């Protein structure tokens, strides 16, 4: 249940119940969005907590020019980008590889998947992750919000504070760039 604008005065006065309602209302969406950017459950949980701390600290500055959800999603995207900048690319891929490698061994031992199939899926996932990381931030944000989170371009435009036509362009360029990168990776493996 989304929080409406009438809750803002209560939040500004420091009402703990109002803040608890806000967190309950947006916790899942914020955590899911963080995970889609960070691809690590622990990091997503940490950043989602940072988002709500930032919401609590900045609610007095919220000008109500947009909806509460849009304001929270802007903070979430900003915090996720900050986290991505702090990490090194090598560390992300290394952690993902260890996680996926362990899962592959478990499935193989249990007999639920063929090892060669697991390896193919792992390589495809790693290639996609690498390509996503190489996209310009604005393209990655627009694509993530549009295609992975399922927001329409008007909502993405509101969150990113750009026009819907700019969102269309960013998503189109992101898809074209991903296709080129993935095609190049596939031909390099042959």
PAZAPA-4460 file (N, C-alpha, C; in steps of 0.05 Angstrom, whole numbers, plus 32768, in hexadecimal, padded with zeros to 4 digits):
% residues 190
    n_x    n_y    n_z   ca_x   ca_y   ca_z    c_x    c_y    c_z   seq   type   mol
   8011   7FE8   8000   8000   8000   8000   8012   8019   8000     1      X     A
   8011   8029   7FEB   8022   8040   7FEA   801A   8055   7FFE     2      X     A
   802D   8064   8008   8029   8079   801B   8021   8092   800B     3      X     A
   800C   80A0   8014   8004   80B8   8005   8010   80D1   8012     4      X     A
   800C   80E7   8005   8018   8100   800D   800F   810A   8028     5      X     A
   7FF8   8100   8032   7FEE   8109   804C   8000   8100   8063     6      X     A
   8011   80EC   805E   8023   80E2   8072   803B   80F3   8076     7      X     A
   8041   8104   8063   805A   8115   8063   805B   8126   807C     8      X     A
   8046   8135   8084   8048   8145   809C   804F   8135   80B5     9      X     A
   8043   811D   80B7   804A   810C   80CE   8067   8103   80CD    10      X     A
   8071   80FD   80B5   808D   80F6   80B3   809F   810D   80BB    11      X     A
   8098   8125   80B2   80A8   813D   80B8   80A9   8142   80D6    12      X     A
   8093   813B   80E4   8093   8140   8101   80A1   812A   8110    13      X     A
   80AB   8115   8102   80BB   8100   810F   80A9   80EA   811A    14      X     A
   8091   80E7   8110   807F   80D3   8119   8089   80B7   8112    15      X     A
   8090   80A7   8126   809B   808C   8122   8088   8079   8114    16      X     A
   806F   807B   811B   805B   8069   810E   8059   806F   80F0    17      X     A
   805A   8089   80EA   8058   8091   80CD   8071   8087   80BE    18      X     A
   8088   8089   80CB   80A0   807F   80BE   809F   8061   80BB    19      X     A
   8096   8053   80D0   8093   8036   80CE   8080   802E   80B7    20      X     A
   806A   803C   80B4   8058   8037   809E   8065   803B   8083    21      X     A
   8075   8051   8081   8083   8057   8068   8097   8040   8062    22      X     A
   80A6   8037   8075   80B9   8021   8071   80AA   8007   8069    23      X     A
   8095   8001   8077   8086   7FE9   8070   807A   7FEA   8054    24      X     A
   8072   8002   804C   8065   8006   8032   8079   8003   801B    25      X     A
   8092   800B   801F   80A6   800D   8009   80BE   7FFA   800C    26      X     A
   80BF   7FEB   8022   80D6   7FDA   8028   80DC   7FC7   8011    27      X     A
   80C8   7FB8   8008   80CB   7FA4   7FF3   80D5   7FB0   7FD9    28      X     A
   80C7   7FC6   7FD1   80CE   7FD2   7FB7   80EA   7FDD   7FB8    29      X     A
   80F2   7FEA   7FCE   810D   7FF6   7FD0   8122   7FDF   7FD0    30      X     A
   811D   7FCA   7FE0   812F   7FB4   7FE1   8132   7FA7   7FC5    31      X     A
   811C   7FA2   7FB7   811E   7F96   7F9D   812D   7FA8   7F89    32      X     A
   8128   7FC1   7F8A   8136   7FD4   7F78   8154   7FD4   7F7E    33      X     A
   815B   7FD4   7F98   8177   7FD3   7FA0   8184   7FB9   7F96    34      X     A
   8176   7FA3   7F99   8181   7F8A   7F90   8185   7F89   7F72    35      X     A
   8173   7F95   7F63   8176   7F95   7F46   818E   7FA5   7F3D    36      X     A
   8196   7FB9   7F4C   81AD   7FC9   7F46   81C7   7FBB   7F50    37      X     A
   81C5   7FB1   7F69   81DE   7FA8   7F76   81E3   7F8A   7F73    38      X     A
   81CE   7F7A   7F6D   81D0   7F5D   7F69   81DD   7F4F   7F81    39      X     A
   81D9   7F59   7F98   81E3   7F4C   7FB0   81CF   7F52   7FC7    40      X     A
   81C4   7F3D   7FD3   81AF   7F41   7FE7   81B9   7F51   7FFF    41      X     A
   81D0   7F4B   8009   81DA   7F5A   8020   81DE   7F78   801B    42      X     A
   81EA   7F7E   8004   81EE   7F9A   7FFC   81D3   7FA7   7FF7    43      X     A
   81C0   7F99   7FEB   81A5   7FA4   7FE6   8198   7FAB   8001    44      X     A
   819A   7F9A   8015   818E   7F9F   802F   819C   7FB7   803C    45      X     A
   81B6   7FB9   803B   81C5   7FD0   8046   81BC   7FEA   8039    46      X     A
   81BC   7FEA   801F   81B5   8003   8010   8198   800A   8015    47      X     A
   8186   7FF6   8017   816A   7FFD   801C   8167   800A   8037    48      X     A
   8177   8002   804B   8176   800F   8065   8180   802C   8062    49      X     A
   8195   802F   8052   81A0   804A   804E   818A   805C   8041    50      X     A
   817B   8050   802F   8165   805F   8022   8152   806A   8036    51      X     A
   8149   8059   8049   8135   8062   805C   8141   8075   8071    52      X     A
   815A   8073   8077   8168   8087   8088   8168   80A2   8079    53      X     A
   816E   80A1   805F   816E   80BA   804F   8152   80C6   804E    54      X     A
   813E   80B5   804A   8122   80BE   8049   811C   80CC   8064    55      X     A
   8123   80C0   807A   811D   80CB   8094   812B   80E6   8098    56      X     A
   8144   80E7   808F   8154   8100   8093   814C   8116   8080    57      X     A
   8141   810F   8069   813B   8124   8055   811D   812A   8051    58      X     A
   810C   811D   8061   80EF   8121   805D   80E8   813F   8061    59      X     A
   80F6   814D   8071   80F0   816A   8075   80F6   817A   805C    60      X     A
   8107   816F   804A   810E   817D   8031   80FD   8174   801A    61      X     A
   80EC   8160   801E   80DB   8156   8009   80C7   816B   8001    62      X     A
   80C8   8174   7FE8   80B7   818A   7FDF   809C   8181   7FD4    63      X     A
   8097   8168   7FD3   807E   815D   7FCA   8077   8164   7FAD    64      X     A
   808C   8168   7F9D   8088   816D   7F80   8083   8153   7F71    65      X     A
   8088   813D   7F7E   8084   8122   7F73   8076   8111   7F88    66      X     A
   806F   80F9   7F81   8063   80E7   7F95   8078   80DD   7FA8    67      X     A
   806F   80D3   7FBF   8081   80C8   7FD3   8091   80B1   7FC6    68      X     A
   8084   80A0   7FB7   8092   8089   7FAB   80A8   8092   7F98    69      X     A
   80A3   80A6   7F88   80B7   80B0   7F75   80CF   80BB   7F85    70      X     A
   80CA   80CA   7F9A   80DF   80D5   7FAA   80F0   80BE   7FB7    71      X     A
   80E3   80AA   7FC0   80F2   8093   7FCD   8102   8084   7FB7    72      X     A
   80F7   8080   7FA0   8105   8072   7F8A   811D   8083   7F81    73      X     A
   811B   809D   7F80   8132   80AE   7F79   8149   80AA   7F8D    74      X     A
   8141   80AA   7FA7   8156   80A6   7FBC   8162   808A   7FB9    75      X     A
   8151   8076   7FB3   815B   805B   7FB0   816F   8059   7F99    76      X     A
   8168   8064   7F82   817A   8063   7F6B   8194   8071   7F71    77      X     A
   8192   8088   7F7E   81AA   8097   7F85   81BC   8087   7F98    78      X     A
   81B0   807A   7FAD   81C0   806A   7FC0   81CC   8052   7FB2    79      X     A
   81BE   8045   7FA0   81C9   802E   7F91   81E0   8037   7F80    80      X     A
   81DE   804D   7F72   81F4   8056   7F62   820C   805D   7F73    81      X     A
   8208   8069   7F8A   821E   806F   7F9D   822C   8055   7FA5    82      X     A
   821C   8040   7FAB   8228   8026   7FB3   8238   801A   7F9C    83      X     A
   822D   801C   7F84   823B   8011   7F6D   8256   801F   7F68    84      X     A
   8256   8039   7F6D   826F   8048   7F69   8284   8040   7F7E    85      X     A
   827A   8038   7F96   828D   8031   7FAC   829A   8015   7FA7    86      X     A
   828C   8005   7F99   8296   7FE9   7F95   82A9   7FE9   7F7D    87      X     A
   82BA   7FD6   7F7E   82CB   7FD2   7F66   82BD   7FBD   7F55    88      X     A
   82C0   7FC0   7F3B   82B4   7FAD   7F28   82BE   7F90   7F2D    89      X     A
   82D7   7F8E   7F32   82E3   7F74   7F37   82D6   7F66   7F4F    90      X     A
   82D1   7F74   7F64   82C6   7F69   7F7C   82A9   7F5E   7F77    91      X     A
   8299   7F6E   7F68   827E   7F65   7F62   827E   7F4B   7F52    92      X     A
   828E   7F49   7F3E   828F   7F31   7F2D   8299   7F1A   7F3D    93      X     A
   82AD   7F1E   7F4E   82B9   7F09   7F5E   82A4   7EFE   7F71    94      X     A
   8295   7F10   7F7F   8280   7F07   7F92   826A   7EF7   7F83    95      X     A
   8262   7F01   7F6C   824D   7EF4   7F5D   8257   7ED8   7F54    96      X     A
   8270   7ED7   7F4B   827B   7EBD   7F42   827B   7EA9   7F58    97      X     A
   8284   7EB1   7F70   8285   7E9F   7F86   8269   7E95   7F8D    98      X     A
   8256   7EA7   7F8D   823A   7EA0   7F93   822F   7E8D   7F7E    99      X     A
   8232   7E94   7F65   8227   7E83   7F4F   8236   7E68   7F4E   100      X     A
   8250   7E69   7F53   8260   7E50   7F52   8257   7E3C   7F67   101      X     A
   8251   7E46   7F7E   8248   7E35   7F94   822C   7E29   7F8D   102      X     A
   821B   7E39   7F83   8200   7E2F   7F7B   8203   7E1A   7F65   103      X     A
   8215   7E1E   7F52   8218   7E0B   7F3C   8221   7DEF   7F47   104      X     A
   8233   7DF0   7F5B   823D   7DD7   7F66   8226   7DC8   7F75   105      X     A
   8216   7DD8   7F84   8200   7DCC   7F93   81EC   7DBF   7F80   106      X     A
   81E5   7DCD   7F6A   81D2   7DC1   7F56   81DE   7DA9   7F49   107      X     A
   81F7   7DAA   7F42   8204   7D93   7F35   8205   7D7B   7F46   108      X     A
   820D   7D7F   7F60   820E   7D68   7F72   81F2   7D5C   7F77   109      X     A
   81DE   7D6D   7F79   81C3   7D64   7F7D   81B7   7D58   7F64   110      X     A
   81C3   7D5C   7F4D   81BA   7D50   7F35   81A3   7D5F   7F28   111      X     A
   819E   7D78   7F31   8187   7D86   7F26   818D   7D95   7F0C   112      X     A
   81A7   7D9A   7F06   81AE   7DA8   7EEE   81C8   7D9C   7EE3   113      X     A
   81CB   7D9E   7EC9   81E4   7D95   7EBD   81F9   7DAA   7EC2   114      X     A
   8212   7DA3   7EC8   8227   7DB7   7ECC   822C   7DC9   7EB4   115      X     A
   822A   7DBE   7E9C   822F   7DCE   7E84   8219   7DE3   7E81   116      X     A
   8201   7DDC   7E88   81EA   7DEF   7E86   81EE   7E06   7E9B   117      X     A
   81F7   7DFE   7EB3   81FC   7E12   7EC8   8212   7E25   7EBF   118      X     A
   8227   7E1B   7EB2   823D   7E2B   7EA9   8233   7E3F   7E93   119      X     A
   8223   7E35   7E81   8218   7E46   7E6C   8207   7E5D   7E78   120      X     A
   81F6   7E56   7E8B   81E6   7E6A   7E98   81F7   7E7E   7EA7   121      X     A
   820B   7E74   7EB5   821D   7E85   7EC4   822C   7E99   7EB2   122      X     A
   8236   7E8F   7E9B   8244   7EA0   7E88   8231   7EB5   7E7C   123      X     A
   8218   7EAD   7E76   8205   7EC0   7E6B   81FE   7ED6   7E7F   124      X     A
   81FA   7ECD   7E98   81F3   7EE0   7EAE   820B   7EF3   7EB3   125      X     A
   8223   7EE8   7EB4   823A   7EF9   7EB8   823E   7F0D   7EA1   126      X     A
   8239   7F03   7E89   823C   7F15   7E72   8227   7F2B   7E72   127      X     A
   820E   7F25   7E7A   81FA   7F39   7E7C   8200   7F4D   7E92   128      X     A
   8209   7F43   7EA9   8210   7F55   7EBF   8227   7F67   7EB7   129      X     A
   823B   7F5D   7EAA   8251   7F6D   7EA1   8248   7F83   7E8D   130      X     A
   8236   7F7B   7E7B   822C   7F8E   7E68   821B   7FA4   7E76   131      X     A
   820B   7F9C   7E89   81FB   7FB0   7E98   820D   7FC3   7EA7   132      X     A
   8222   7FB9   7EB2   8235   7FCA   7EC1   8242   7FDF   7EAF   133      X     A
   8246   7FD8   7E95   8253   7FEA   7E83   8240   7FFF   7E77   134      X     A
   8226   7FFC   7E7B   8214   8010   7E71   8217   802A   7E81   135      X     A
   8212   8040   7E73   8212   805A   7E81   81FD   8059   7E97   136      X     A
   8202   8067   7EAD   81F0   8066   7EC4   81D3   806C   7EBD   137      X     A
   81CE   8081   7EAD   81B3   8088   7EA6   81A5   8073   7E96   138      X     A
   81B4   8065   7E84   81A8   804F   7E74   81A2   8038   7E87   139      X     A
   81B4   8031   7E99   81AF   801A   7EAB   8197   8020   7EBD   140      X     A
   8195   8039   7EC7   817E   8040   7ED9   8164   803E   7EC9   141      X     A
   8163   804A   7EB2   814A   8049   7EA2   8143   802D   7E9B   142      X     A
   8156   801D   7E92   8150   8001   7E8B   8147   7FF1   7EA3   143      X     A
   8154   7FF4   7EBA   814D   7FE6   7ED2   8131   7FED   7EDC   144      X     A
   812B   8007   7EDD   8111   800F   7EE6   80FB   8006   7ED2   145      X     A
   8101   8008   7EB9   80ED   8002   7EA4   80E9   7FE4   7EA1   146      X     A
   80FE   7FD6   7E9A   80FC   7FBA   7E93   80FC   7FA7   7EAA   147      X     A
   810C   7FAD   7EBF   810E   7F9A   7ED5   80FA   7FA0   7EEB   148      X     A
   80F5   7FBA   7EF1   80E2   7FC1   7F05   80C6   7FC4   7EFA   149      X     A
   80C3   7FC7   7EE0   80A9   7FC8   7ED3   809A   7FE2   7ED4   150      X     A
   80A9   7FF8   7ED9   809C   8012   7ED9   8098   801C   7EBC   151      X     A
   8082   802A   7EB8   807E   8036   7E9D   8091   804D   7E9A   152      X     A
   8095   8056   7E82   80A8   806B   7E7C   80A1   8085   7E89   153      X     A
   8088   808B   7E8E   8080   80A3   7E9C   808A   80A3   7EB9   154      X     A
   8087   808C   7EC6   8090   808A   7EE2   80AF   808B   7EE3   155      X     A
   80BC   807E   7ED0   80DA   807F   7ECF   80E3   809B   7ECB   156      X     A
   80D5   80AA   7EBA   80DC   80C6   7EB4   80D9   80D6   7ECE   157      X     A
   80C4   80D1   7EDD   80BF   80DF   7EF6   80D5   80D9   7F0A   158      X     A
   80DC   80C0   7F0C   80F1   80B8   7F1F   810C   80C4   7F18   159      X     A
   8113   80C3   7EFE   812D   80CD   7EF4   812D   80EB   7EEF   160      X     A
   8116   80F7   7EF1   8113   8114   7EEC   811B   811C   7ED0   161      X     A
   8112   810C   7EBD   8116   8112   7EA0   80FC   810E   7E91   162      X     A
   80FC   8114   7E78   80E3   8110   7E68   80DF   80F3   7E61   163      X     A
   80C6   80EB   7E5C   80C0   80D0   7E53   80CF   80C9   7E38   164      X     A
   80D2   80DD   7E27   80E1   80D9   7E0E   80FE   80D2   7E14   165      X     A
   8109   80DF   7E28   8125   80DA   7E30   8127   80BD   7E3A   166      X     A
   8113   80B4   7E49   8113   8099   7E53   8112   8085   7E3C   167      X     A
   8100   808B   7E28   80FF   807A   7E10   811A   8077   7E03   168      X     A
   8128   808E   7E00   8142   808E   7DF4   8157   807F   7E04   169      X     A
   8157   8083   7E1E   816A   8075   7E2F   8166   8057   7E2F   170      X     A
   814D   804E   7E30   8147   8031   7E30   814F   8026   7E15   171      X     A
   8148   8034   7DFF   8150   802A   7DE4   816E   8028   7DE2   172      X     A
   817D   803D   7DEA   819A   803C   7DE8   81A6   8026   7DFA   173      X     A
   819A   8022   7E12   81A4   800E   7E24   81A0   7FF2   7E17   174      X     A
   8189   7FED   7E0B   8184   7FD3   7DFE   8197   7FCF   7DE7   175      X     A
   819C   7FE4   7DD7   81AE   7FE2   7DC0   81CB   7FDC   7DCA   176      X     A
   81D3   7FEB   7DDE   81EE   7FE7   7DE9   81F2   7FCB   7DF5   177      X     A
   81DD   7FC2   7E03   81DF   7FA7   7E0F   81E1   7F92   7DF9   178      X     A
   81D1   7F95   7DE4   81D1   7F82   7DCE   81ED   7F82   7DC1   179      X     A
   81F9   7F99   7DBC   8214   7F9A   7DB0   8228   7F8C   7DC2   180      X     A
   8227   7F93   7DDC   823B   7F87   7DEF   8237   7F69   7DF1   181      X     A
   821E   7F5F   7DF2   821A   7F43   7DF5   8221   7F34   7DDB   182      X     A
   821B   7F40   7DC4   8223   7F34   7DAA   8241   7F32   7DA8   183      X     A
   824F   7F47   7DB0   826D   7F47   7DB0   8277   7F31   7DC2   184      X     A
   826C   7F2F   7DDA   8275   7F1A   7DED   8270   7EFF   7DE2   185      X     A
   8259   7EFA   7DD5   8252   7EE0   7DCA   8266   7ED9   7DB3   186      X     A
   826C   7EEC   7DA2   827E   7EE7   7D8C   829B   7EE3   7D96   187      X     A
   82A2   7EF0   7DAD   82BD   7EEC   7DB8   82C0   7ED0   7DC4   188      X     A
   82AA   7EC4   7DCE   82AB   7EA9   7DD9   82AD   7E93   7DC5   189      X     A
   82A6   7E99   7DAC   82A6   7E84   7D97   82C1   7E7E   7D8D   190      X     A
***
